Structure formats: C-alpha cells, structure tokens
Amino acid sequence: MEADSKKRGSGTLTQVLKTSFPAVVDLSSQTITWLIEAIFLGQLSALALAGVGIAQQFLVLTFSVLLTFVVGSSIIIVRHLGAGDKWGANHILGQAFLIGLILSIVIGLFWYFIVPLLLGLIKEEGTQAKQYAVTYIKTVSLFAPIIITNFICMGILRGVGDTFLTMTINLIVNGLNLVLDVLLIFGLLGFPRLETLGAGLAVGIAQTVGFIITITYLRNRKSSLFLAMMEITQPKLATFKKLFKLGIPTTIEQLVWSMGQIVLSFFAAQISVLALAAHQVMIRIQSVLSMVNWGFSITGMTLVGKNIGAKNFEEAKKSGVMVARVSWINALTVGIILYIFSGSVISVFTTDASVIAIGKSIMLVFVILQVPKAINTAYSGNLRGCADLNWLMWLAIGSVILNEIIGAYFLTFTFGMGLAGLWLIQIFDESERLTLNIWRFNKGDWKKI
C-alpha cells in the first residue's frame, strides 16, 4: 500500500515537471524578451524605459479581457479531453477563436485612440516619456488582430497541457523579436534607427510569424486540438454563453489586478519620474518571475481540471499540492540568487545612478514578496482548474481595493514610505490571499461545481 502511494506521488511529480517546465520556459521567454527590450530602451534614456513600460501595462490590461476566452475555453476543453471527448474540445477552440477575432478589432482601436489619452497622466517636465509611449502603443495596435488571435490560440494550447508546442513557437517568436529589436531600435546593419517605433514594429512582425506557425499546427493536426473552419464560420450562441459564464469571473479578476498595478505605477509617477523608472525596472524583473509562477499555475489548472473531468478528485488534490510545493521551492531559490546579485541586475537596465540607488533600496522587500506570490499563484491555478472562479474574482476585487490602492496610498504618501510602500503592501496582499486560497482548496467545495 505504501509502495503504491509513493509510486502515485512520484507520478504526480513527474506530471508536474513534464507539464510545467515547458510552460515556464514558454512564458518566461516572452517576459525575458520584454526584459531585454527594456534594457535596450534604457540605453536610449530613462524616459524611454518609463514611457514604454507604462504603455505595456495597458497591453497587459487589455489582455486580461481575453482571459475570458482563454481560461473559460481551457477549463471546458480539459474537461472534454479528460472525458475523452475530442470533438467537443475542438468545437470550443473554434468558437473562442471566432470571438477573439471580433474583439481584436475593438481592442486595436482602444490601443490606438484611447490609451494615448490616458498616457497624458504621466507626470514629467516636458512630454518626452509620453511621446515614447504613444509611438509604441500606436505601432503595436496596427497588429492587434494577429497578436490577439495568436494570444488566444497559444493560451488555450498551453492551458490543455500542450506546453512543448507553445514553448517551441514562443522561442522562435521571441528570438526573432530580439533580433529585430537590435536592428530597428538602434539602426544596425543598414536598418533605420527607429527607437520606440522600432520596438513596436519588432513585436508586430515577430507575432505575425508566430501566428502563421500556430495556425499551421492547428490546421495540420500536429497538436492536441484541431481548428476546424466550420467552427469558425458557424457561431453557436449556447457555446458563447458558456464561455462568457466561465470566463468573465477570471477576466474581472485579472482586469482588476492589472488596473491595480497601473494605479501603483501612477503612484510611483507621482513620486518622481526617476521613481517611476525604478518601479518599471522592478516590474520588468517581477514580470519574468510572474511568468514562471504562471507556468506552474497553468500546470495546476491543467492537471486538476483533467483529473476532475475523469472524476478522480483525490488525484486532483494531490496534483494541486505538488504544483504549489515545486513553485515555492523555485521561488525561494531564485529570490536568494536575485538578492545576492541585486546591484548587477538593476544596473543592466539603466546607467542612471539615481534610478539604480532607488531600485537597490527596495530590493529586499521585492525578494521577500516572491515566496508568498509564487505559492498564491499556484493555488489560484488549482482553483481555476476546479472552476472555482467566482471566489477568485471577489477575492481579487477586495484585495486590490483595500490593499493595493487604499493601503498603498497610505504607506506611500501618508506614512511617507515612498516606493518601498508600493512593494511592501504587496507582501501583505499576497500572504492574505494565499491563506484564504489554501483554505478554500483544502475545504473541497469545488467537487460540487
């Protein structure tokens, strides 16, 4: 009996590592690309780094809307696959693709016309940071249909556990993005020096190549799913309703969280443009670590969801716990390394001594944050696999309002903690939500959903 238990535990660990490693590499490659791009922009000026950084947060904000269809679709699809219903899984993929294609036009117009108006809130002497940001966001918006539909397809493939394929595609896309960054930002090898315009074009061109590869795999039956033209051209209202019902809570959750992060950035901008630049450096580092965490979160969602689809509730719980264990061990290891080399890491992004000094002053708080953040992200993924989405939505709304907006304001301005207050409040926020999510997962009410 004990030998069987150990065997099952080992199998669970193997499943976690087999699914999570490609997912971590896949998601991290995108964020590392943004990280290296930030380094390139930092070589132009701190204003270019700050401006493009805050523009990219609006991209992240709008991607949160698309999680309605990525997460909603993935949850339904993994249940179908767990039950052996591949036709039902392909149907959901096609309908999600169709909705995303329609929404991409609306989102592209939002990026081009509305975001530049919101960027006027940046506090600076002159308008240089705003000009950098507007140039970048308007350029990326021209590729919105391609970027958004590819985001949905890749997200669904990742969510159903086809992580080796998504890793391969993203490594190609992000490698090309970095090559184009070098050529177009700085004007090397005969290319024009386009600076932030070049950064935007690099994103669009690379994502176009990625879209072509993704669709080729989905149409040639070389992935777990097949994109049927019939499903794209024949919308089904009942499926739309199902996707909205499951996806909207996650969209609201991520949208609220993204808005909270934008508010924190504007708080940093109210301190000074140098504080904003330092804050953007820390966000870039955090974005890499968050993508690693999100890789484990997707693994939890996939394994828990498939086991629930197969009616194996005990294995679902074991998988979720194992994902959380691997995640916190990884976060602790990376955090220690990051703290040891903190000075060198920050100086990679900028040569501005003031920005480096501000970043180093908050590094310890930043590193401590990583452990509760990693574990909480893993348990959130477990609960998504359980379809316990309303819980996560309401928890996000409450924590962002009370902690990341009200709490951050008091620590930063009322108590005069400056930039450190913006990161210190996140330690409290992640620890609080982690405690509640562990309680919710262990309680097991998700078996009734």
C-alpha positions as a Python dict, from the first residue, in 0.01 Angstrom:
ca = {
    (1, 'M'): (0, 0, 0),
    (2, 'E'): (281, 237, 96),
    (3, 'A'): (473, 148, -221),
    (4, 'D'): (166, 226, -432),
    (5, 'S'): (128, 562, -259),
    (6, 'K'): (490, 651, -327),
    (7, 'K'): (450, 543, -689),
    (8, 'R'): (145, 764, -736),
    (9, 'G'): (325, 1057, -570),
    (10, 'S'): (624, 1012, -797),
    (11, 'G'): (392, 1002, -1097),
    (12, 'T'): (230, 1325, -987),
    (13, 'L'): (570, 1496, -953),
    (14, 'T'): (670, 1370, -1297),
    (15, 'Q'): (346, 1506, -1445),
    (16, 'V'): (402, 1842, -1279),
    (17, 'L'): (759, 1871, -1406),
    (18, 'K'): (675, 1742, -1755),
    (19, 'T'): (396, 1997, -1797),
    (20, 'S'): (538, 2289, -1602),
    (21, 'F'): (895, 2300, -1736),
    (22, 'P'): (797, 2377, -2099),
    (23, 'A'): (526, 2616, -1974),
    (24, 'V'): (777, 2802, -1758),
    (25, 'V'): (1028, 2828, -2045),
    (26, 'D'): (748, 2929, -2283),
    (27, 'L'): (604, 3208, -2069),
    (28, 'S'): (941, 3323, -1939),
    (29, 'S'): (1076, 3363, -2292),
    (30, 'Q'): (811, 3626, -2367),
    (31, 'T'): (882, 3817, -2050),
    (32, 'I'): (1258, 3787, -2088),
    (33, 'T'): (1212, 3940, -2434),
    (34, 'W'): (1034, 4238, -2275),
    (35, 'L'): (1310, 4246, -2015),
    (36, 'I'): (1589, 4263, -2271),
    (37, 'E'): (1386, 4514, -2471),
    (38, 'A'): (1366, 4727, -2156),
    (39, 'I'): (1745, 4709, -2131),
    (40, 'F'): (1773, 4832, -2490),
    (41, 'L'): (1526, 5115, -2423),
    (42, 'G'): (1711, 5204, -2103),
    (43, 'Q'): (2019, 5262, -2317),
    (44, 'L'): (1820, 5528, -2507),
    (45, 'S'): (1709, 5705, -2188),
    (46, 'A'): (1527, 5656, -1857),
    (47, 'L'): (1230, 5836, -2016),
    (48, 'A'): (1206, 5579, -2297),
    (49, 'L'): (1217, 5298, -2038),
    (50, 'A'): (948, 5462, -1825),
    (51, 'G'): (720, 5555, -2115),
    (52, 'V'): (721, 5222, -2298),
    (53, 'G'): (697, 5039, -1964),
    (54, 'I'): (370, 5205, -1870),
    (55, 'A'): (235, 5162, -2226),
    (56, 'Q'): (297, 4788, -2200),
    (57, 'Q'): (95, 4777, -1881),
    (58, 'F'): (-206, 4887, -2086),
    (59, 'L'): (-137, 4595, -2320),
    (60, 'V'): (-139, 4362, -2020),
    (61, 'L'): (-461, 4525, -1901),
    (62, 'T'): (-642, 4455, -2226),
    (63, 'F'): (-503, 4102, -2250),
    (64, 'S'): (-687, 4043, -1923),
    (65, 'V'): (-1014, 4081, -2112),
    (66, 'L'): (-910, 3798, -2343),
    (67, 'L'): (-864, 3568, -2046),
    (68, 'T'): (-1243, 3533, -2056),
    (69, 'F'): (-1199, 3307, -2357),
    (70, 'V'): (-855, 3161, -2280),
    (71, 'V'): (-937, 3045, -1927),
    (72, 'G'): (-1305, 2973, -1993),
    (73, 'S'): (-1217, 2771, -2303),
    (74, 'S'): (-929, 2588, -2136),
    (75, 'I'): (-1141, 2479, -1840),
    (76, 'I'): (-1412, 2337, -2068),
    (77, 'I'): (-1161, 2179, -2308),
    (78, 'V'): (-961, 1998, -2036),
    (79, 'R'): (-1286, 1857, -1900),
    (80, 'H'): (-1374, 1731, -2253),
    (81, 'L'): (-1026, 1583, -2300),
    (82, 'G'): (-1035, 1423, -1954),
    (83, 'A'): (-1365, 1260, -2052),
    (84, 'G'): (-1231, 1152, -2396),
    (85, 'D'): (-1450, 1396, -2598),
    (86, 'K'): (-1207, 1544, -2852),
    (87, 'W'): (-1481, 1673, -3085),
    (88, 'G'): (-1627, 1886, -2805),
    (89, 'A'): (-1279, 2023, -2730),
    (90, 'N'): (-1223, 2130, -3093),
    (91, 'H'): (-1566, 2294, -3103),
    (92, 'I'): (-1477, 2517, -2806),
    (93, 'L'): (-1142, 2612, -2966),
    (94, 'G'): (-1309, 2728, -3288),
    (95, 'Q'): (-1572, 2934, -3110),
    (96, 'A'): (-1312, 3103, -2888),
    (97, 'F'): (-1104, 3188, -3197),
    (98, 'L'): (-1407, 3349, -3363),
    (99, 'I'): (-1490, 3563, -3059),
    (100, 'G'): (-1128, 3670, -3024),
    (101, 'L'): (-1108, 3776, -3388),
    (102, 'I'): (-1411, 4002, -3344),
    (103, 'L'): (-1280, 4151, -3020),
    (104, 'S'): (-935, 4214, -3167),
    (105, 'I'): (-1072, 4496, -3382),
    (106, 'V'): (-1228, 4671, -3083),
    (107, 'I'): (-915, 4629, -2872),
    (108, 'G'): (-691, 4755, -3153),
    (109, 'L'): (-898, 5075, -3173),
    (110, 'F'): (-873, 5112, -2794),
    (111, 'W'): (-496, 5085, -2807),
    (112, 'Y'): (-468, 5338, -3092),
    (113, 'F'): (-712, 5607, -2979),
    (114, 'I'): (-787, 5576, -2604),
    (115, 'V'): (-458, 5470, -2446),
    (116, 'P'): (-267, 5777, -2580),
    (117, 'L'): (-519, 5998, -2399),
    (118, 'L'): (-466, 5810, -2071),
    (119, 'L'): (-89, 5838, -2109),
    (120, 'G'): (-126, 6213, -2062),
    (121, 'L'): (-141, 6140, -1687),
    (122, 'I'): (235, 6077, -1677),
    (123, 'K'): (393, 6343, -1456),
    (124, 'E'): (711, 6484, -1613),
    (125, 'E'): (879, 6804, -1720),
    (126, 'G'): (808, 6810, -2091),
    (127, 'T'): (640, 6534, -2293),
    (128, 'Q'): (922, 6301, -2399),
    (129, 'A'): (814, 5993, -2195),
    (130, 'K'): (458, 6031, -2321),
    (131, 'Q'): (577, 6059, -2682),
    (132, 'Y'): (779, 5739, -2650),
    (133, 'A'): (477, 5560, -2501),
    (134, 'V'): (231, 5682, -2767),
    (135, 'T'): (461, 5585, -3054),
    (136, 'Y'): (499, 5234, -2915),
    (137, 'I'): (131, 5167, -2840),
    (138, 'K'): (8, 5302, -3175),
    (139, 'T'): (256, 5085, -3365),
    (140, 'V'): (159, 4768, -3177),
    (141, 'S'): (-212, 4845, -3228),
    (142, 'L'): (-172, 4802, -3605),
    (143, 'F'): (-101, 4433, -3547),
    (144, 'A'): (-382, 4384, -3294),
    (145, 'P'): (-587, 4119, -3484),
    (146, 'I'): (-282, 3897, -3532),
    (147, 'I'): (-144, 3946, -3180),
    (148, 'I'): (-479, 3885, -3009),
    (149, 'T'): (-592, 3578, -3204),
    (150, 'N'): (-248, 3420, -3159),
    (151, 'F'): (-264, 3500, -2786),
    (152, 'I'): (-595, 3313, -2759),
    (153, 'C'): (-480, 3006, -2955),
    (154, 'M'): (-150, 2982, -2768),
    (155, 'G'): (-322, 3033, -2435),
    (156, 'I'): (-568, 2751, -2499),
    (157, 'L'): (-297, 2511, -2619),
    (158, 'R'): (-96, 2594, -2309),
    (159, 'G'): (-399, 2552, -2086),
    (160, 'V'): (-472, 2199, -2212),
    (161, 'G'): (-115, 2087, -2147),
    (162, 'D'): (36, 2115, -2499),
    (163, 'T'): (320, 2315, -2347),
    (164, 'F'): (610, 2174, -2550),
    (165, 'L'): (449, 2305, -2870),
    (166, 'T'): (379, 2651, -2727),
    (167, 'M'): (732, 2665, -2588),
    (168, 'T'): (880, 2591, -2930),
    (169, 'I'): (667, 2854, -3106),
    (170, 'N'): (737, 3122, -2847),
    (171, 'L'): (1111, 3060, -2852),
    (172, 'I'): (1108, 3122, -3229),
    (173, 'V'): (888, 3431, -3197),
    (174, 'N'): (1080, 3589, -2913),
    (175, 'G'): (1418, 3513, -3068),
    (176, 'L'): (1305, 3695, -3383),
    (177, 'N'): (1164, 3980, -3173),
    (178, 'L'): (1502, 4038, -3005),
    (179, 'V'): (1691, 4032, -3335),
    (180, 'L'): (1452, 4288, -3480),
    (181, 'D'): (1480, 4497, -3161),
    (182, 'V'): (1855, 4528, -3206),
    (183, 'L'): (1825, 4614, -3575),
    (184, 'L'): (1531, 4856, -3556),
    (185, 'I'): (1581, 5032, -3221),
    (186, 'F'): (1946, 5118, -3283),
    (187, 'G'): (1958, 5110, -3665),
    (188, 'L'): (2228, 4846, -3714),
    (189, 'L'): (2334, 4668, -4037),
    (190, 'G'): (2184, 4934, -4258),
    (191, 'F'): (1842, 4940, -4091),
    (192, 'P'): (1698, 5281, -3991),
    (193, 'R'): (1726, 5388, -3626),
    (194, 'L'): (1359, 5388, -3518),
    (195, 'E'): (1392, 5370, -3137),
    (196, 'T'): (1048, 5305, -2979),
    (197, 'L'): (883, 5280, -3322),
    (198, 'G'): (1130, 5001, -3397),
    (199, 'A'): (1042, 4824, -3072),
    (200, 'G'): (674, 4828, -3168),
    (201, 'L'): (744, 4700, -3520),
    (202, 'A'): (961, 4420, -3381),
    (203, 'V'): (669, 4299, -3169),
    (204, 'G'): (424, 4309, -3458),
    (205, 'I'): (646, 4134, -3714),
    (206, 'A'): (753, 3859, -3474),
    (207, 'Q'): (395, 3795, -3361),
    (208, 'T'): (285, 3768, -3725),
    (209, 'V'): (537, 3489, -3780),
    (210, 'G'): (415, 3320, -3460),
    (211, 'F'): (54, 3340, -3575),
    (212, 'I'): (137, 3168, -3904),
    (213, 'I'): (317, 2884, -3722),
    (214, 'T'): (36, 2840, -3468),
    (215, 'I'): (-238, 2820, -3730),
    (216, 'T'): (-29, 2577, -3937),
    (217, 'Y'): (-1, 2338, -3642),
    (218, 'L'): (-369, 2370, -3551),
    (219, 'R'): (-478, 2302, -3910),
    (220, 'N'): (-232, 2015, -3977),
    (221, 'R'): (-344, 1814, -3670),
    (222, 'K'): (4, 1837, -3516),
    (223, 'S'): (-126, 1949, -3177),
    (224, 'S'): (-374, 1819, -2920),
    (225, 'L'): (-651, 2025, -3085),
    (226, 'F'): (-773, 2092, -3440),
    (227, 'L'): (-900, 2431, -3563),
    (228, 'A'): (-1194, 2347, -3791),
    (229, 'M'): (-1312, 2611, -4038),
    (230, 'M'): (-1671, 2501, -3976),
    (231, 'E'): (-1643, 2602, -3610),
    (232, 'I'): (-1503, 2946, -3701),
    (233, 'T'): (-1771, 3027, -3959),
    (234, 'Q'): (-2070, 2895, -3763),
    (235, 'P'): (-2111, 3080, -3430),
    (236, 'K'): (-2306, 2894, -3160),
    (237, 'L'): (-2485, 3116, -2910),
    (238, 'A'): (-2504, 2842, -2646),
    (239, 'T'): (-2125, 2798, -2658),
    (240, 'F'): (-2070, 3175, -2640),
    (241, 'K'): (-2285, 3188, -2326),
    (242, 'K'): (-2090, 2902, -2170),
    (243, 'L'): (-1754, 3069, -2241),
    (244, 'F'): (-1873, 3402, -2100),
    (245, 'K'): (-2016, 3236, -1789),
    (246, 'L'): (-1690, 3060, -1708),
    (247, 'G'): (-1453, 3326, -1838),
    (248, 'I'): (-1596, 3654, -1713),
    (249, 'P'): (-1501, 3599, -1346),
    (250, 'T'): (-1138, 3539, -1448),
    (251, 'T'): (-1144, 3842, -1677),
    (252, 'I'): (-1273, 4061, -1397),
    (253, 'E'): (-1015, 3914, -1160),
    (254, 'Q'): (-724, 3982, -1394),
    (255, 'L'): (-864, 4316, -1509),
    (256, 'V'): (-894, 4439, -1152),
    (257, 'W'): (-545, 4315, -1073),
    (258, 'S'): (-398, 4483, -1385),
    (259, 'M'): (-575, 4809, -1301),
    (260, 'G'): (-431, 4787, -951),
    (261, 'Q'): (-82, 4755, -1099),
    (262, 'I'): (-142, 5057, -1322),
    (263, 'V'): (-256, 5257, -1018),
    (264, 'L'): (66, 5159, -841),
    (265, 'S'): (265, 5280, -1141),
    (266, 'F'): (83, 5613, -1137),
    (267, 'F'): (155, 5638, -762),
    (268, 'A'): (523, 5587, -850),
    (269, 'A'): (493, 5855, -1119),
    (270, 'Q'): (357, 6098, -858),
    (271, 'I'): (673, 6049, -653),
    (272, 'S'): (905, 6137, -946),
    (273, 'V'): (989, 6022, -1297),
    (274, 'L'): (1305, 5858, -1155),
    (275, 'A'): (1093, 5662, -907),
    (276, 'L'): (872, 5557, -1199),
    (277, 'A'): (1177, 5439, -1393),
    (278, 'A'): (1299, 5237, -1092),
    (279, 'H'): (949, 5097, -1044),
    (280, 'Q'): (941, 4989, -1409),
    (281, 'V'): (1274, 4810, -1365),
    (282, 'M'): (1133, 4614, -1071),
    (283, 'I'): (815, 4541, -1267),
    (284, 'R'): (1025, 4403, -1553),
    (285, 'I'): (1207, 4171, -1314),
    (286, 'Q'): (877, 4080, -1148),
    (287, 'S'): (721, 4006, -1487),
    (288, 'V'): (980, 3734, -1554),
    (289, 'L'): (922, 3577, -1213),
    (290, 'S'): (544, 3608, -1256),
    (291, 'M'): (558, 3419, -1585),
    (292, 'V'): (748, 3140, -1412),
    (293, 'N'): (475, 3137, -1147),
    (294, 'W'): (206, 3146, -1415),
    (295, 'G'): (366, 2839, -1577),
    (296, 'F'): (312, 2647, -1254),
    (297, 'S'): (-37, 2795, -1226),
    (298, 'I'): (-129, 2665, -1572),
    (299, 'T'): (10, 2324, -1479),
    (300, 'G'): (-214, 2318, -1171),
    (301, 'M'): (-516, 2423, -1376),
    (302, 'T'): (-446, 2156, -1640),
    (303, 'L'): (-377, 1861, -1408),
    (304, 'V'): (-652, 1944, -1160),
    (305, 'G'): (-903, 2005, -1441),
    (306, 'K'): (-823, 1682, -1628),
    (307, 'N'): (-844, 1476, -1309),
    (308, 'I'): (-1180, 1634, -1225),
    (309, 'G'): (-1300, 1557, -1580),
    (310, 'A'): (-1202, 1194, -1517),
    (311, 'K'): (-1381, 1207, -1176),
    (312, 'N'): (-1051, 1143, -993),
    (313, 'F'): (-1089, 1402, -715),
    (314, 'E'): (-816, 1266, -487),
    (315, 'E'): (-555, 1280, -764),
    (316, 'A'): (-674, 1632, -850),
    (317, 'K'): (-596, 1747, -496),
    (318, 'K'): (-256, 1573, -491),
    (319, 'S'): (-161, 1736, -821),
    (320, 'G'): (-252, 2082, -692),
    (321, 'V'): (-49, 2044, -372),
    (322, 'M'): (253, 1913, -564),
    (323, 'V'): (245, 2210, -804),
    (324, 'A'): (245, 2451, -507),
    (325, 'R'): (542, 2274, -346),
    (326, 'V'): (755, 2287, -659),
    (327, 'S'): (657, 2652, -714),
    (328, 'W'): (767, 2780, -372),
    (329, 'I'): (1097, 2590, -384),
    (330, 'N'): (1171, 2753, -719),
    (331, 'A'): (1072, 3100, -591),
    (332, 'L'): (1293, 3072, -283),
    (333, 'T'): (1594, 2962, -488),
    (334, 'V'): (1553, 3238, -747),
    (335, 'G'): (1491, 3501, -477),
    (336, 'I'): (1817, 3420, -297),
    (337, 'I'): (2015, 3440, -621),
    (338, 'L'): (1846, 3766, -715),
    (339, 'Y'): (1925, 3928, -381),
    (340, 'I'): (2291, 3827, -396),
    (341, 'F'): (2333, 3983, -742),
    (342, 'S'): (2079, 4264, -699),
    (343, 'G'): (2316, 4551, -778),
    (344, 'S'): (2433, 4394, -1103),
    (345, 'V'): (2078, 4305, -1209),
    (346, 'I'): (1944, 4662, -1174),
    (347, 'S'): (2245, 4819, -1343),
    (348, 'V'): (2176, 4609, -1653),
    (349, 'F'): (1860, 4815, -1717),
    (350, 'T'): (1997, 5164, -1675),
    (351, 'T'): (2318, 5357, -1614),
    (352, 'D'): (2133, 5630, -1424),
    (353, 'A'): (2286, 5626, -1073),
    (354, 'S'): (1972, 5770, -911),
    (355, 'V'): (1748, 5501, -1061),
    (356, 'I'): (1993, 5228, -955),
    (357, 'A'): (2006, 5362, -599),
    (358, 'I'): (1625, 5370, -572),
    (359, 'G'): (1598, 5014, -705),
    (360, 'K'): (1858, 4877, -464),
    (361, 'S'): (1681, 5040, -169),
    (362, 'I'): (1368, 4828, -221),
    (363, 'M'): (1530, 4502, -337),
    (364, 'L'): (1496, 4318, -3),
    (365, 'V'): (1122, 4391, 11),
    (366, 'F'): (1093, 4280, -352),
    (367, 'V'): (1269, 3947, -286),
    (368, 'I'): (1062, 3865, 23),
    (369, 'L'): (747, 3918, -184),
    (370, 'Q'): (834, 3637, -425),
    (371, 'V'): (764, 3339, -197),
    (372, 'P'): (401, 3414, -98),
    (373, 'K'): (337, 3539, -454),
    (374, 'A'): (458, 3213, -610),
    (375, 'I'): (256, 2988, -380),
    (376, 'N'): (-55, 3202, -415),
    (377, 'T'): (-32, 3193, -795),
    (378, 'A'): (-8, 2813, -785),
    (379, 'Y'): (-315, 2777, -563),
    (380, 'S'): (-506, 3023, -782),
    (381, 'G'): (-432, 2794, -1078),
    (382, 'N'): (-556, 2494, -882),
    (383, 'L'): (-883, 2672, -809),
    (384, 'R'): (-923, 2768, -1178),
    (385, 'G'): (-888, 2401, -1265),
    (386, 'C'): (-1171, 2340, -1016),
    (387, 'A'): (-1377, 2613, -1193),
    (388, 'D'): (-1400, 2797, -858),
    (389, 'L'): (-1374, 3126, -1046),
    (390, 'N'): (-1622, 3347, -862),
    (391, 'W'): (-1420, 3301, -543),
    (392, 'L'): (-1101, 3423, -713),
    (393, 'M'): (-1284, 3717, -869),
    (394, 'W'): (-1430, 3851, -544),
    (395, 'L'): (-1104, 3793, -359),
    (396, 'A'): (-916, 3996, -622),
    (397, 'I'): (-1166, 4283, -611),
    (398, 'G'): (-1146, 4309, -233),
    (399, 'S'): (-769, 4281, -209),
    (400, 'V'): (-695, 4531, -488),
    (401, 'I'): (-929, 4796, -344),
    (402, 'L'): (-829, 4753, 21),
    (403, 'N'): (-461, 4667, -17),
    (404, 'E'): (-313, 4773, -350),
    (405, 'I'): (-499, 5105, -378),
    (406, 'I'): (-601, 5228, -31),
    (407, 'G'): (-321, 5051, 157),
    (408, 'A'): (-57, 5150, -98),
    (409, 'Y'): (-165, 5514, -88),
    (410, 'F'): (-138, 5532, 291),
    (411, 'L'): (201, 5359, 307),
    (412, 'T'): (347, 5559, 16),
    (413, 'F'): (216, 5909, 83),
    (414, 'T'): (52, 5933, 428),
    (415, 'F'): (332, 5745, 605),
    (416, 'G'): (600, 5871, 366),
    (417, 'M'): (746, 5530, 274),
    (418, 'G'): (778, 5624, -93),
    (419, 'L'): (839, 5349, -345),
    (420, 'A'): (903, 5090, -72),
    (421, 'G'): (541, 5125, 37),
    (422, 'L'): (416, 5017, -305),
    (423, 'W'): (603, 4687, -275),
    (424, 'L'): (560, 4631, 98),
    (425, 'I'): (181, 4632, 67),
    (426, 'Q'): (207, 4356, -193),
    (427, 'I'): (370, 4123, 61),
    (428, 'F'): (68, 4166, 287),
    (429, 'D'): (-173, 4128, -5),
    (430, 'E'): (-21, 3806, -143),
    (431, 'S'): (12, 3649, 204),
    (432, 'E'): (-351, 3728, 288),
    (433, 'R'): (-486, 3584, -37),
    (434, 'L'): (-258, 3279, -10),
    (435, 'T'): (-401, 3192, 331),
    (436, 'L'): (-757, 3219, 204),
    (437, 'N'): (-688, 3022, -117),
    (438, 'I'): (-525, 2733, 68),
    (439, 'W'): (-826, 2718, 299),
    (440, 'R'): (-1063, 2722, 1),
    (441, 'F'): (-879, 2448, -190),
    (442, 'N'): (-846, 2218, 111),
    (443, 'K'): (-1212, 2269, 201),
    (444, 'G'): (-1306, 2086, -120),
    (445, 'D'): (-1631, 2262, -208),
    (446, 'W'): (-1508, 2266, -569),
    (447, 'K'): (-1607, 1898, -600),
    (448, 'K'): (-1967, 2018, -623),
    (449, 'I'): (-1902, 2268, -907),
}
